[in-house]
């Protein structure tokens, strides 16, 4: 009964933290757009209050790289709330041993998720690159200058290519303010050092410097990038069985251990309340995570 009440309180607390973090993120976003003396008025003349410390910069960078569109303050607040509530529930249910395991799982689990999704944002940019290059070629054929074509492509690129659209719009804006278009385009390749982006930037810069049939060259690069993406998608499909097998092999021992501890009090007593059980539990979880990461590495496809 006590455990059920504790779990209910933990769920309610996590929901309250999520709502507070969401309100904080929306308020900070609006205040950032105002960026002036009007910003404190959002909080009724008071400076916005943060219920928790601001997340480290690495959190926002990791979320962006994993293509998880969750504001960093929201993710940080939810993680801290889950860490506190999960450790409290585990402490009540299984004592200090289970609480320690829960803390390790809640710390390592999100890090593993972010690691497995690493590079998703760059993959989305490369997937949107052929469409953006084809939009540039269409604008060039209609008589637009290269700067205008890049600006129009930035406006036309939507969906998963928002990051690429922002890069193109930024380059066009810098060129409109007097900067060199070639330098602005090359800066995109510096910020996004991807093979497809470097190829597309090279074609655009070559057209800007030498002229010639720019639209045909850009179309050719778009076709090359599209073929490369098709090959990568086929390789990913062929390796999907290995990745699913790695997931099952990694999750199965954890699920079996949880089932055994829940159905057999002697197993739970040994694992969570004896030094030998805790040592074996930590070693097993460590080896399981290490094996899962190794299988993920073996199943990774590099194109």
ZIRATA-V429839 format. One record per residue. RES is the residue in one small letter. SS is DSSP state (A for helix, B for strand, O for the rest). OMEGA is omega in whole degrees, 0 to 359 (none if undefined). Layout:
res: [RES	RES]
ss: [SS	SS]
omega: [OMEGA	OMEGA]
This chain:
res: [x	x	x	x	x	x	x	x	x	x	x	x	x	x	x	x	x	x	x	x	x	x	x	x	x	x	x	x	x	x	x	x	x	x	x	x	x	x	x	x	x	x	x	x	x	x	x	x	x	x	x	x	x	x	x	x	x	x	x	x	x	x	x	x	x	x	x	x	x	x	x	x	x	x	x	x	x	x	x	x	x	x	x	x	x	x	x	x	x	x	x	x	x	x	x	x	x	x	x	x	x	x	x	x	x	x	x	x	x	x	x	x	x	x	x	x	x	x	x	x	x	x	x	x	x	x	x	x	x	x	x	x	x	x	x	x	x	x	x	x	x	x	x	x	x	x	x	x	x	x	x	x	x	x	x	x	x	x	x	x	x	x	x	x	x	x	x	x	x	x	x	x	x	x	x	x	x	x	x	x	x	x	x	x	x	x	x	x	x	x	x	x	x	x	x	x	x	x	x	x	x	x	x	x	x	x	x	x	x	x	x	x	x	x	x	x	x	x	x	x	x	x	x	x	x	x	x	x	x	x	x	x	x	x	x	x	x	x	x	x	x	x	x	x	x	x	x	x	x	x	x	x	x	x	x	x	x	x	x	x	x	x	x	x	x	x	x	x	x	x	x	x	x	x	x	x	x	x	x	x	x	x	x	x	x	x	x	x	x	x	x	x	x	x	x	x	x	x	x	x	x	x	x]
ss: [O	A	A	A	A	A	A	A	A	A	A	A	A	A	A	A	A	A	A	A	A	A	A	A	A	A	A	A	A	A	A	A	A	A	O	O	O	O	A	A	A	A	A	O	O	O	O	O	O	O	O	O	O	O	O	O	A	A	A	A	A	A	A	A	A	O	O	O	O	O	O	A	A	A	A	A	A	A	A	A	A	A	A	A	A	A	A	A	A	A	A	A	A	A	A	A	A	A	A	A	A	A	A	A	A	A	A	A	A	A	A	A	A	A	A	A	O	O	O	A	A	A	A	A	A	A	A	A	A	A	A	A	A	A	A	A	A	A	A	A	A	O	O	O	O	A	A	A	A	A	A	A	A	A	A	A	O	O	A	A	A	A	A	A	A	A	A	A	A	A	A	A	A	A	A	A	O	O	O	O	A	A	A	A	A	A	A	A	A	A	A	O	O	O	A	A	A	A	A	A	A	A	A	A	A	A	A	A	A	A	O	O	O	A	A	A	A	A	A	A	A	A	A	A	A	A	A	A	A	A	A	A	A	A	A	A	A	A	O	A	A	A	A	A	A	A	A	A	A	A	A	A	A	A	A	A	A	A	A	A	A	A	A	O	A	A	A	A	A	A	A	A	A	O	A	A	A	A	A	A	A	A	A	A	A	A	A	A	A	A	A	A	A	A	A	A	A	A	A	O	O	O	O]
omega: [179	180	180	178	180	178	179	178	179	179	179	179	179	177	178	177	180	179	179	179	179	178	179	181	179	181	180	179	179	179	178	177	179	173	179	183	180	184	180	179	178	180	178	180	179	176	180	179	178	179	181	177	179	181	175	180	182	181	179	179	180	178	179	180	179	180	174	186	177	178	182	177	179	181	181	181	178	180	179	178	178	179	180	182	181	179	179	178	180	178	179	185	188	178	184	181	179	178	177	178	180	179	180	181	181	176	184	184	178	178	177	178	179	180	181	179	183	179	180	179	178	178	178	178	180	178	180	185	180	179	180	179	177	176	176	180	179	180	178	179	180	176	180	174	182	179	178	179	178	179	179	177	177	178	184	182	182	177	183	181	181	179	177	177	178	179	179	179	178	179	179	179	178	178	179	180	175	179	178	180	179	179	180	178	179	177	176	179	177	180	181	185	179	184	180	179	179	180	179	179	179	179	180	179	178	177	180	184	186	184	180	183	184	184	180	179	180	176	179	177	179	179	179	180	180	178	179	178	178	178	179	179	178	178	177	179	181	181	183	180	179	180	178	177	178	179	181	181	180	185	186	180	179	179	179	179	178	179	180	180	181	185	183	180	180	178	179	179	181	186	190	186	177	180	180	180	179	178	178	180	180	179	179	179	179	180	178	178	179	178	179	178	180	178	175	179	179	182	181	182	176	181	none]
